[in-house]
Amino acid sequence: MHVRAFAVLSFPESAGLCLARAIERAFADPTVDHPEAWVVHERDIQVGFEGGLGPAAVEAYKRLLSELLREAAAGEAYLDVDGVRWDARAAASGVPRPEQSGPAEPDPELSLPTIRTRLR
């Protein structure tokens, strides 16, 4: 999949700390695969990436950006995946507001198995 990612986010506290917490909550760290795409300043994070990503990596970016937007005081982020755009802005309530979303597809690589037990 051809992906373009962009984000400019401002935080009320340390951007590095907010990024670490967001990575923990998102259960994904796309910063490892593309460190050049992420610029972290004292209270700001900027993301700029264009290239090929698989479905699991696209979902990882979405989850991480959503978690970052929960903590951001201001900013916006978008992913353009093969012409389908996902946009979100930081909200005062701490919950990102999606502007436009493409169809959400479950990622089989990220699905957890169902564990069934029998009680006797």
MDTraj code that builds the backbone (N, CA, C; nanometers):
import mdtraj as md
import numpy as np

residues = "MET HIS VAL ARG ALA PHE ALA VAL LEU SER PHE PRO GLU SER ALA GLY LEU CYS LEU ALA ARG ALA ILE GLU ARG ALA PHE ALA ASP PRO THR VAL ASP HIS PRO GLU ALA TRP VAL VAL HIS GLU ARG ASP ILE GLN VAL GLY PHE GLU GLY GLY LEU GLY PRO ALA ALA VAL GLU ALA TYR LYS ARG LEU LEU SER GLU LEU LEU ARG GLU ALA ALA ALA GLY GLU ALA TYR LEU ASP VAL ASP GLY VAL ARG TRP ASP ALA ARG ALA ALA ALA SER GLY VAL PRO ARG PRO GLU GLN SER GLY PRO ALA GLU PRO ASP PRO GLU LEU SER LEU PRO THR ILE ARG THR ARG LEU ARG".split()
xyz = np.array([
    [0.0846, -0.1179, 0.0000],
    [0.0000, 0.0000, 0.0000],
    [0.0892, 0.1243, 0.0000],
    [0.0503, 0.2217, -0.0807],
    [0.1237, 0.3478, -0.0802],
    [0.0609, 0.4389, 0.0246],
    [0.1434, 0.4894, 0.1151],
    [0.0942, 0.5668, 0.2291],
    [0.1655, 0.7008, 0.2372],
    [0.0871, 0.8049, 0.2673],
    [0.1421, 0.9349, 0.3050],
    [0.0909, 0.9648, 0.4441],
    [0.1822, 0.9953, 0.5339],
    [0.1445, 1.0279, 0.6720],
    [0.1973, 1.1662, 0.7058],
    [0.1165, 1.2424, 0.7787],
    [0.1568, 1.3764, 0.8194],
    [0.0916, 1.4064, 0.9536],
    [0.1666, 1.4683, 1.0416],
    [0.1106, 1.5132, 1.1695],
    [0.1937, 1.6276, 1.2242],
    [0.1267, 1.7228, 1.2854],
    [0.1899, 1.8308, 1.3616],
    [0.1106, 1.8393, 1.4904],
    [0.1739, 1.8066, 1.6014],
    [0.1042, 1.7987, 1.7296],
    [0.1797, 1.8773, 1.8363],
    [0.1070, 1.9452, 1.9241],
    [0.1650, 2.0179, 2.0372],
    [0.1098, 1.9587, 2.1658],
    [0.1948, 1.9520, 2.2671],
    [0.1577, 1.8885, 2.3936],
    [0.1798, 1.9840, 2.5100],
    [0.0994, 1.9707, 2.6157],
    [0.1162, 2.0569, 2.7322],
    [0.2352, 2.0162, 2.8198],
    [0.2903, 1.8985, 2.7942],
    [0.4064, 1.8510, 2.8694],
    [0.5071, 1.7923, 2.7713],
    [0.6021, 1.7187, 2.8195],
    [0.7074, 1.6608, 2.7371],
    [0.6511, 1.5763, 2.6227],
    [0.6861, 1.6125, 2.5005],
    [0.6397, 1.5369, 2.3837],
    [0.6981, 1.3958, 2.3840],
    [0.8211, 1.3813, 2.4285],
    [0.8835, 1.2485, 2.4351],
    [0.8103, 1.1566, 2.5308],
    [0.7691, 1.2106, 2.6450],
    [0.6931, 1.1324, 2.7428],
    [0.5562, 1.0950, 2.6867],
    [0.4904, 1.1888, 2.6195],
    [0.3600, 1.1603, 2.5579],
    [0.3744, 1.0530, 2.4505],
    [0.4824, 1.0581, 2.3727],
    [0.5056, 0.9567, 2.2702],
    [0.5261, 0.8197, 2.3331],
    [0.6034, 0.8135, 2.4400],
    [0.6273, 0.6852, 2.5072],
    [0.4968, 0.6257, 2.5603],
    [0.4118, 0.7100, 2.6212],
    [0.2836, 0.6605, 2.6720],
    [0.1927, 0.6148, 2.5584],
    [0.1913, 0.6892, 2.4485],
    [0.1070, 0.6538, 2.3343],
    [0.1513, 0.5217, 2.2726],
    [0.2805, 0.4990, 2.2630],
    [0.3335, 0.3735, 2.2098],
    [0.2886, 0.2575, 2.2971],
    [0.2939, 0.2782, 2.4282],
    [0.2510, 0.1731, 2.5221],
    [0.1029, 0.1405, 2.5048],
    [0.0193, 0.2430, 2.4937],
    [-0.1249, 0.2210, 2.4803],
    [-0.1638, 0.1659, 2.3437],
    [-0.0889, 0.2019, 2.2399],
    [-0.1217, 0.1581, 2.1044],
    [-0.0707, 0.0176, 2.0752],
    [0.0131, -0.0360, 2.1613],
    [0.0737, -0.1673, 2.1395],
    [0.1454, -0.1740, 2.0049],
    [0.2035, -0.0616, 1.9646],
    [0.2733, -0.0563, 1.8356],
    [0.3741, 0.0583, 1.8396],
    [0.4852, 0.0394, 1.7692],
    [0.5866, 0.1437, 1.7639],
    [0.6392, 0.1600, 1.6212],
    [0.5651, 0.2319, 1.5357],
    [0.6136, 0.2530, 1.3996],
    [0.7350, 0.3446, 1.3927],
    [0.7720, 0.4081, 1.5040],
    [0.8904, 0.4942, 1.5036],
    [1.0182, 0.4125, 1.4850],
    [1.0148, 0.2845, 1.5179],
    [1.1323, 0.1984, 1.5046],
    [1.1645, 0.1729, 1.3576],
    [1.0614, 0.1469, 1.2775],
    [1.0829, 0.1155, 1.1366],
    [1.1171, 0.2384, 1.0525],
    [1.0684, 0.3548, 1.0928],
    [1.0913, 0.4775, 1.0160],
    [1.1267, 0.5931, 1.1095],
    [1.2418, 0.5875, 1.1757],
    [1.2757, 0.6936, 1.2716],
    [1.2918, 0.8306, 1.2056],
    [1.3291, 0.8319, 1.0772],
    [1.3484, 0.9587, 1.0076],
    [1.2165, 1.0332, 0.9866],
    [1.1055, 0.9648, 0.9969],
    [0.9741, 1.0259, 0.9759],
    [0.9249, 1.1013, 1.0994],
    [0.9864, 1.0766, 1.2139],
    [0.9391, 1.1325, 1.3410],
    [1.0383, 1.2348, 1.3940],
    [0.9911, 1.3577, 1.4179],
    [1.0734, 1.4631, 1.4766],
    [1.0081, 1.5016, 1.6091],
    [1.0798, 1.4798, 1.7169],
    [1.0256, 1.5066, 1.8504],
    [1.1042, 1.6215, 1.9127],
    [1.0356, 1.7324, 1.9396],
    [1.0941, 1.8464, 2.0087],
    [1.0450, 1.8438, 2.1528],
    [1.0769, 1.9472, 2.2273],
    [1.0396, 1.9510, 2.3684],
    [0.8894, 1.9308, 2.3908],
    [0.8075, 2.0046, 2.3177],
    [0.6617, 1.9946, 2.3353],
    [0.5868, 1.9736, 2.2043],
    [0.6586, 1.9342, 2.1009],
    [0.5974, 1.9152, 1.9691],
    [0.6452, 1.7856, 1.9059],
    [0.5577, 1.7267, 1.8259],
    [0.5936, 1.6100, 1.7447],
    [0.5472, 1.6387, 1.6021],
    [0.6364, 1.6115, 1.5069],
    [0.6021, 1.6235, 1.3659],
    [0.6297, 1.4900, 1.2996],
    [0.5400, 1.4502, 1.2118],
    [0.5543, 1.3243, 1.1387],
    [0.5398, 1.3544, 0.9899],
    [0.6301, 1.2987, 0.9118],
    [0.6211, 1.3104, 0.7668],
    [0.6761, 1.1835, 0.7042],
    [0.5912, 1.1119, 0.6338],
    [0.6328, 0.9851, 0.5745],
    [0.5572, 0.9627, 0.4443],
    [0.6285, 0.9103, 0.3445],
    [0.5643, 0.8656, 0.2223],
    [0.6387, 0.7415, 0.1755],
    [0.5635, 0.6345, 0.1546],
    [0.6249, 0.5104, 0.1102],
    [0.5284, 0.3945, 0.1192],
    [0.5823, 0.2768, 0.1024],
    [0.5011, 0.1565, 0.1073],
    [0.4942, 0.0987, 0.2474],
    [0.3748, 0.0607, 0.2892],
    [0.3521, -0.0041, 0.4187],
    [0.2510, -0.1161, 0.3999],
    [0.2628, -0.2187, 0.4825],
    [0.1650, -0.3262, 0.4842],
    [0.0452, -0.2882, 0.5690],
    [-0.0612, -0.3681, 0.5644],
    [-0.1827, -0.3376, 0.6415],
    [-0.1578, -0.3276, 0.7918],
    [-0.0732, -0.4123, 0.8474],
    [-0.0463, -0.4075, 0.9915],
    [0.0252, -0.2777, 1.0288],
    [0.1175, -0.2323, 0.9455],
    [0.1897, -0.1080, 0.9724],
    [0.0969, 0.0127, 0.9617],
    [0.0036, 0.0097, 0.8667],
    [-0.0931, 0.1186, 0.8534],
    [-0.1787, 0.1274, 0.9795],
    [-0.2258, 0.0141, 1.0279],
    [-0.3052, 0.0132, 1.1515],
    [-0.2226, 0.0609, 1.2706],
    [-0.0952, 0.0258, 1.2738],
    [-0.0076, 0.0712, 1.3822],
    [0.0047, 0.2234, 1.3800],
    [0.0224, 0.2817, 1.2622],
    [0.0278, 0.4275, 1.2507],
    [-0.1027, 0.4903, 1.2990],
    [-0.2165, 0.4357, 1.2569],
    [-0.3462, 0.4909, 1.2987],
    [-0.3624, 0.4859, 1.4501],
    [-0.3294, 0.3715, 1.5084],
    [-0.3447, 0.3582, 1.6534],
    [-0.2532, 0.4554, 1.7277],
    [-0.1277, 0.4647, 1.6837],
    [-0.0342, 0.5536, 1.7527],
    [-0.0759, 0.6996, 1.7355],
    [-0.1120, 0.7396, 1.6160],
    [-0.1550, 0.8779, 1.5959],
    [-0.2810, 0.9093, 1.6762],
    [-0.3739, 0.8155, 1.6844],
    [-0.4951, 0.8367, 1.7658],
    [-0.4601, 0.8553, 1.9125],
    [-0.3678, 0.7739, 1.9620],
    [-0.3265, 0.7870, 2.1022],
    [-0.2542, 0.9191, 2.1267],
    [-0.1719, 0.9621, 2.0325],
    [-0.1041, 1.0912, 2.0470],
    [-0.2047, 1.2058, 2.0473],
    [-0.3068, 1.1962, 1.9619],
    [-0.4077, 1.3009, 1.9562],
    [-0.4882, 1.3107, 2.0853],
    [-0.4995, 1.2018, 2.1591],
    [-0.5702, 1.2060, 2.2889],
    [-0.4989, 1.2972, 2.3880],
    [-0.3666, 1.3019, 2.3797],
    [-0.2895, 1.3832, 2.4741],
    [-0.2531, 1.5208, 2.4208],
    [-0.2647, 1.5403, 2.2908],
    [-0.2220, 1.6658, 2.2292],
    [-0.3120, 1.7814, 2.2700],
    [-0.2501, 1.8968, 2.2919],
    [-0.3253, 2.0181, 2.3208],
    [-0.3775, 2.0791, 2.1911],
    [-0.3050, 2.0571, 2.0825],
    [-0.3450, 2.1098, 1.9521],
    [-0.2746, 2.0285, 1.8441],
    [-0.3329, 2.0309, 1.7262],
    [-0.2680, 1.9664, 1.6136],
    [-0.3620, 1.8796, 1.5332],
    [-0.3051, 1.8223, 1.4277],
    [-0.3820, 1.7364, 1.3393],
    [-0.2904, 1.6302, 1.2811],
    [-0.3536, 1.5267, 1.2294],
    [-0.2801, 1.4172, 1.1675],
    [-0.3641, 1.3605, 1.0544],
    [-0.2967, 1.3081, 0.9526],
    [-0.3699, 1.2367, 0.8492],
    [-0.2845, 1.1258, 0.7912],
    [-0.3523, 1.0250, 0.7420],
    [-0.2924, 0.9161, 0.6654],
    [-0.3694, 0.9065, 0.5351],
    [-0.2979, 0.9015, 0.4262],
    [-0.3587, 0.8805, 0.2952],
    [-0.3091, 0.7443, 0.2485],
    [-0.3983, 0.6463, 0.2429],
    [-0.3627, 0.5093, 0.2069],
    [-0.4289, 0.4763, 0.0738],
    [-0.3487, 0.4712, -0.0301],
    [-0.3997, 0.4418, -0.1646],
    [-0.5210, 0.5274, -0.1995],
    [-0.5156, 0.6563, -0.1653],
    [-0.6238, 0.7479, -0.1990],
    [-0.7353, 0.7572, -0.0979],
    [-0.7376, 0.6720, 0.0026],
    [-0.8383, 0.6792, 0.1096],
    [-0.7742, 0.7530, 0.2257],
    [-0.8384, 0.8607, 0.2679],
    [-0.7778, 0.9487, 0.3681],
    [-0.8422, 0.9307, 0.5056],
    [-0.7557, 0.9270, 0.6074],
    [-0.7969, 0.9250, 0.7478],
    [-0.7432, 1.0534, 0.8095],
    [-0.8320, 1.1367, 0.8636],
    [-0.7949, 1.2640, 0.9259],
    [-0.8415, 1.2660, 1.0702],
    [-0.7666, 1.3321, 1.1545],
    [-0.8129, 1.3545, 1.2918],
    [-0.7448, 1.4790, 1.3454],
    [-0.8134, 1.5460, 1.4361],
    [-0.7600, 1.6661, 1.5017],
    [-0.7636, 1.6451, 1.6527],
    [-0.6750, 1.7149, 1.7197],
    [-0.6760, 1.7116, 1.8658],
    [-0.8021, 1.7819, 1.9143],
    [-0.8633, 1.7269, 2.0176],
    [-0.9857, 1.7842, 2.0723],
    [-0.9609, 1.8248, 2.2164],
    [-1.0299, 1.9264, 2.2602],
    [-1.0143, 1.9730, 2.3977],
    [-1.0548, 1.8662, 2.4981],
    [-1.1432, 1.7745, 2.4582],
    [-1.1913, 1.6712, 2.5496],
    [-1.0891, 1.5592, 2.5688],
    [-0.9835, 1.5592, 2.4880],
    [-0.8851, 1.4528, 2.4991],
    [-0.9191, 1.3328, 2.4128],
    [-1.0244, 1.3415, 2.3319],
    [-1.0612, 1.2315, 2.2426],
    [-1.0474, 1.2823, 2.0999],
    [-0.9681, 1.2157, 2.0161],
    [-0.9512, 1.2657, 1.8799],
    [-1.0824, 1.2656, 1.8031],
    [-1.0987, 1.3680, 1.7207],
    [-1.2187, 1.3788, 1.6377],
    [-1.1823, 1.3404, 1.4958],
    [-1.2290, 1.2283, 1.4461],
    [-1.2020, 1.1959, 1.3062],
    [-1.2785, 1.2893, 1.2145],
    [-1.2105, 1.3457, 1.1175],
    [-1.2756, 1.4337, 1.0210],
    [-1.3397, 1.3494, 0.9116],
    [-1.2623, 1.2607, 0.8536],
    [-1.3116, 1.1692, 0.7518],
    [-1.2402, 1.0382, 0.7751],
    [-1.3103, 0.9321, 0.7634],
    [-1.2472, 0.8022, 0.7815],
    [-1.2830, 0.7128, 0.6659],
    [-1.1871, 0.6350, 0.6232],
    [-1.2144, 0.5329, 0.5244],
    [-1.2778, 0.4147, 0.5946],
    [-1.3116, 0.3114, 0.5211],
    [-1.3725, 0.1947, 0.5848],
    [-1.2750, 0.1282, 0.6812],
    [-1.3221, 0.0976, 0.7982],
    [-1.2385, 0.0298, 0.8971],
    [-1.2416, -0.1194, 0.8694],
    [-1.1249, -0.1757, 0.8488],
    [-1.1155, -0.3185, 0.8235],
    [-1.0354, -0.3824, 0.9355],
    [-1.0871, -0.4882, 0.9949],
    [-1.0091, -0.5549, 1.0986],
    [-0.8839, -0.6166, 1.0375],
    [-0.7749, -0.6082, 1.1101],
    [-0.6487, -0.6635, 1.0635],
    [-0.6295, -0.8007, 1.1263],
    [-0.6280, -0.9080, 1.0461],
    [-0.6158, -1.0422, 1.1031],
    [-0.4842, -1.0631, 1.1777],
    [-0.3792, -0.9893, 1.1407],
    [-0.2510, -1.0039, 1.2098],
    [-0.2578, -0.9478, 1.3516],
    [-0.3502, -0.8550, 1.3754],
    [-0.3583, -0.7909, 1.5062],
    [-0.4700, -0.8482, 1.5931],
    [-0.5461, -0.9421, 1.5397],
    [-0.6558, -1.0005, 1.6153],
    [-0.6040, -1.0951, 1.7223],
    [-0.6669, -1.0910, 1.8365],
    [-0.6300, -1.1816, 1.9445],
    [-0.7191, -1.3050, 1.9384],
    [-0.6634, -1.4198, 1.9671],
    [-0.7456, -1.5406, 1.9635],
    [-0.8438, -1.5439, 2.0804],
    [-0.9540, -1.6119, 2.0587],
    [-1.0520, -1.6318, 2.1650],
    [-1.0118, -1.7559, 2.2429],
    [-1.0059, -1.7410, 2.3731],
    [-0.9694, -1.8538, 2.4579],
    [-1.0960, -1.9026, 2.5265],
    [-1.1266, -2.0290, 2.5080],
    [-1.2468, -2.0869, 2.5701],
    [-1.2041, -2.1892, 2.6729],
    [-1.2683, -2.1842, 2.7848],
    [-1.2397, -2.2819, 2.8908],
    [-1.3703, -2.3464, 2.9339],
    [-1.3586, -2.4653, 2.9853],
    [-1.4758, -2.5362, 3.0371],
    [-1.4676, -2.5392, 3.1890],
    [-1.5774, -2.5068, 3.2496],
    [-1.5856, -2.5140, 3.3946],
    [-1.6520, -2.6452, 3.4316],
    [-1.5940, -2.7165, 3.5224],
    [-1.6515, -2.8424, 3.5670],
    [-1.6922, -2.8364, 3.7092],
])
top = md.Topology()
chain = top.add_chain()
for i, resn in enumerate(residues, 1):
    res = top.add_residue(resn, chain, resSeq=i)
    for name in ("N", "CA", "C"):
        top.add_atom(name, md.element.get_by_symbol(name[0]), res)
traj = md.Trajectory(xyz[None], top)
